[in-house]
Amino acid sequence: MEIDDIPQDNSKTYHGHQKVIYATQNGQYQTATSSGWQDEAFATEQAVAELDAQTENALQAVKNGEKSVIYYLMYKYRYDETSLAQTTGLWKWQIRRHFRPEIFAKLPEKTLAKYREAFGCKLEINDE
């Protein structure tokens, strides 16, 4: 893409910021900035809406006693099982097991501390 063709649609998902991208000018790659484009904004908004729906479903599962609070916090803080395992140093199978409320209730302090450090908060539902 030529530098002069870079979309400048003032995307609201950028919140007034600009993104640095590579484009060509006279056949040479150079950096340039974009204020966003509509197609990217549409895709971003859809992804965020899906993540919000997953978080709400996780919250309901916790409130219904089907899952432990770490299940909700995982979605709230945009983790998946793999990234949460990498952050906490736990195995994915352990994390899935900790989603069960009866297992979560018996976790040792050392394991709870790993989750608190990963989420940066208390292990509770905080309806903000």
Secondary structure, DSSP 8 states (H G I E B T S, - for coil): -BGGGS-B---GGGTT--EEEEEEETTEEEEEEE-B-HHHHHHHHHHHHHHHHHHHHHHHHHHTTSS-HHHHHHHHTT--HHHHHHHHT--HHHHHHHTSHHHHTT--HHHHHHHHHHHTS-SS----
